[in-house]
Amino acid sequence: MRALSVPWLLTAWWALADQPDAVVDGFTTEDREKMTESSEKHEFQAEVNRLMDIIINSLYTDKQVFVRELISNAADALEKARFMSVQDEAFLGDNKDLEIKVEYDDEGKTLSIVDSGIGMTKADLINNLGTVAKSGTTNFLEAIQDGADANLIGQFGVGFYAAFLVADKVTVTSKCNDDPKQHVWESSADASFTVTEDPRGNTLGRGTRVTLHLKEDAHEFLSEDKLKELTKKYSQFMQFPIYVKTKKEIEADAEEDDDDDDDEEKDDAEVKEEDEEKKEEKQPGKKTVHEWEQVNTQKAIWLRQKEDVKEEEYNEFYKAISKDYLDPLSYTHFNAEGEIEFKSILFLPKKAPFDMMDNYWTKKSEVKLYVRRVLVAEKFEELLPRYLNFVRGVVDSDDLPLNVSREQLQQNKIMKVISKKLVRKTLELLKKLAKDESSEEEDEEGEEKEASTEEDKKDDEETPWQKFYKEFAKNLKMGCYEDDSNRSKISKLLRFATTKSDGKEISLDQYLDNMKDNQESIYYMAGESKEVLEKSPSLQIFQKKGIEVLTLTDHLDESCIQKLADYEGKKFVSIQKADIKLEETEEEKKRFEKIKDMYKPLTDWWKEKLTDLTEKGALKDSGVKVESVQLSKRLVDSPCVVVTSQFGYSAHQEKIMRAQAFQNKDQLNMMAGRKTLEINPNHPVVHDLLEKIKQDKENSQAVDTATVLFQTAMIESGYDISDPSVLVKKVYAMMSKEIGVDPNAPMKEIEVPEEEEEAEDTADAEVCTSEMSTSSLDLQDEDDADETESDSKKEEL
C-alpha cells in the first residue's frame, strides 16, 4: 500500500453533491471541496482487491448481514472504550454515554451507524480498513474457490467489507482521544481509498460514524421499521444501548403552547380571551419530529445467575425469542464448563407448532446461536438433532469465532461439543419432568384420599409430563429410532398403554414392575385402536394367563420398539408373529405333542390347499405366501389366526407401507413375510374338518370351509385380502343354504300381478268419489238451511 501525491476527485458523491446547498452525511459542498483538495489516496492490499471484486460482481441473497457486522464492530469499539475508562477515569471525558445510534437519510440515500467507542486515528483508518488479516481473507477466498456460499461475506474476519453488499461508497468518520484531529476515510470499492482531515473539526467528540451510500436495489433499508427489525434480530441482547432514529408526528400547537409557558404570566381573563381567539383563528396542525428509540430493551438474562432471575423474567424472555403467546412448560438454565464454556437457556413449549412434523427432514433447530451476545445463526441445523426441533432457547459462547461461516461452524469441533451438551441437558430436563410425575403418583398412593370428588379432579388434571408427552410423543419416538447414542435414555421417557392400564400410558419401568416372576419377555401388539386390539385372537392366551401386553396404536410405536430390541435385559416380542414361547408344564408339552400328531393329516392337507389357493387359485395375485399350518398355543375361543414370520412386517406395518404414495410393491411383498395359519384344535369347526378329510380329502364342503376360515382369519388378524370376491361368494352361498335356498338356482325376474293392482286402484277411486259426493251434499244442505233462516229474518223485519 502506498500514498499518492495526486488528489483523488470524489466523483461518487451522488447527484446531491453538485447542488450548492446539499448536505450529505453532515458535509456541505464547501466541506467536500476542502476534502478533495487535501485528501490522500491509498491503494488496497492485493487480497482486498480480490475480495472487493467478489462482493461487487456476485449476487447475494442475504445482504442484511452487514447490519450485524457493523453493529458488532461498533460494540467492540465501545467495549474497548469501557476498558480504557476503567484504567483511566478521565478517558471518557464529557461523553460518558457508551451507545450505538442508527439513522438514515431518505433524501441523501444514506444509512449511518454511529458509536461513541474508542475511535480511530489516521493511521488506524489506513491500517485497519485498508488491509485485512491475511488468514481471514485467504480463508474466505479459498472457500469461495471451493464452492462455498458467497452470501457469507463478513464472517471470515472481513466483517467491515460486508457494507459493500449494499453500498456503492462507504464513508468512515472517526475521532480518537490519541489524535487531536478528526479524519474521514472513504472508498467506492475501486481498489483505492482516501483519507483526509475533517474540515468540520471535531463533531463526534469520540467514536466512529460509518455511512453507507446505498445502491438502488438496497433502498429497502431506508425504513425505520426495517432497521428496527434487523437491529433487534441481530443485536437484541447487546450490552450497550442501540438507538434507531424514528419519525414522529405531533401537534404543532403543542410546541407553541410549551414555548408560551416561558413567557410572563398574564391575567386569567386575558389568557382565556387569547385562547378563544387562537381556537377561532388557528386550526391544529401536525409537525414531524425525530426521536431516538432504543431497540435492544430485552436483557440477556442467561448471563445472570439463575437464582437471580425471576419466573416472570424467564416467561417474558421465552415469549420474546419464540413469539409464543403461552408461558413455557419448563426450562433449564445452565453454564457449561470444561473444554468449552458457554451459557444457555432451553425452553420446552406447552403446545406443539401445527407444522412441527411438516418437512421434518429439512427443518432446522430453533435454538439461536450467539457469540458474545451477537446473533450468529437464528436457525442452526446441527445445534440440536431433528427430533428436538421443538426446543427453543439461546446459546451464547465466547469461545466461538464470530466471523466464521456457518459451514465452518458445523464442522467446528467446538460446535460438536456444544451440540452434545445441549442434547444431554435437554434429555435431563425431560427426565426430571418424568421423574416428578412418578413421584407425584407415589405420593398420591401413600396419602389417604379424602373424597371421591377430589379424586376425580386429581385424575382429570394433567401433570406437566403428561402435557408434554401428549404434544411431543412423536418426537421422542423419532429420537428413539434415529439417535443411537441416546436411545437408552429416550426409552425411559416413552409411555405406552397396556391391556391392564385402563387406557393410561405407563413407562417401561412400570411394565417391568408389573411383570410376572417367570415372565422372560416384554410382549406387545400393534393395531389401529385399543378396542380392535383387545378383540384380537392373538391376545386370548395372554388374557387367560393374566400377562400384560403393550398395545401400540401410533404409527411410530412398532418401529421404535423394534429399534430398541430389548429393555433392561428383557427382549420385546410381538404376539402377532410366529414362534411365541410361553411357559408350559411337562404335562402340557406332552399333551400338545400328541394333539400335534393327531392333527397332522389336517395341517398337511390344509397347507396343500392354501398353497394351491395362493399360487394357482383366486389369491395368486394377492402376494400372500403361506409358510405352514400349525396348531396354536395362543388361541382360546377363535378357530384360527394368521401370523407373520418373525422378521416380516406385521399387519399394522403392512397397512402403513401400503398407504405410502411412493411404495415399492415388490419390496413390500418381500418384506411382508410368509404367513402361518395357526388353528385351534379344541374348536368344533376345526375338529369337524379333521373328521371330514379323514373320510374324503376332496370333500368340497371341507375345501370351502378351509378357504373361508383362512380368509376370515386374515381379515380378523388385520391383513388385507386383495380380492374379496371369492370370500363374498362363499359367504353368500352359506347364507343361502342356511335359509334353505339353493345357492346355484338361476336368477329369475319377479312377475308383478298387474290386474290385482288395477282392481285395487279402481276400488280406491270409487271410494274417493263417493266420499266427495257425500261431502258436496252436506255442503248443499248447509247452504239451504242458511237461506231459509235468512228469509225468516226478513219476514220478521
SULGI-V47014 format. One record per helix or strand of 3 or more residues. SS is the DSSP state (@ for helix, = for strand). FROM is the first residue (numbers start at 1). LEN is the number of residues. Records with the same first field share a line. If there is no record, write none. Layout:
SS->FROM-LEN, FROM-LEN
This chain:
@->15-4, 29-10, 46-12, 65-23, 122-9, 134-12, 150-3, 159-7, 216-6, 224-12, 252-9, 268-14, 301-3, 306-3, 311-12, 386-3, 406-6, 413-34, 452-9, 464-19, 487-5, 508-7, 530-5, 537-9, 557-8, 586-13, 600-16, 651-8, 665-8, 684-12, 700-17, 725-14, 754-43
=->40-4, 99-7, 110-6, 167-9, 183-5, 192-6, 207-8, 241-11, 286-9, 330-7, 342-7, 365-7, 374-4, 392-6, 495-4, 505-3, 521-6, 550-3, 570-5, 626-6, 640-5, 675-5
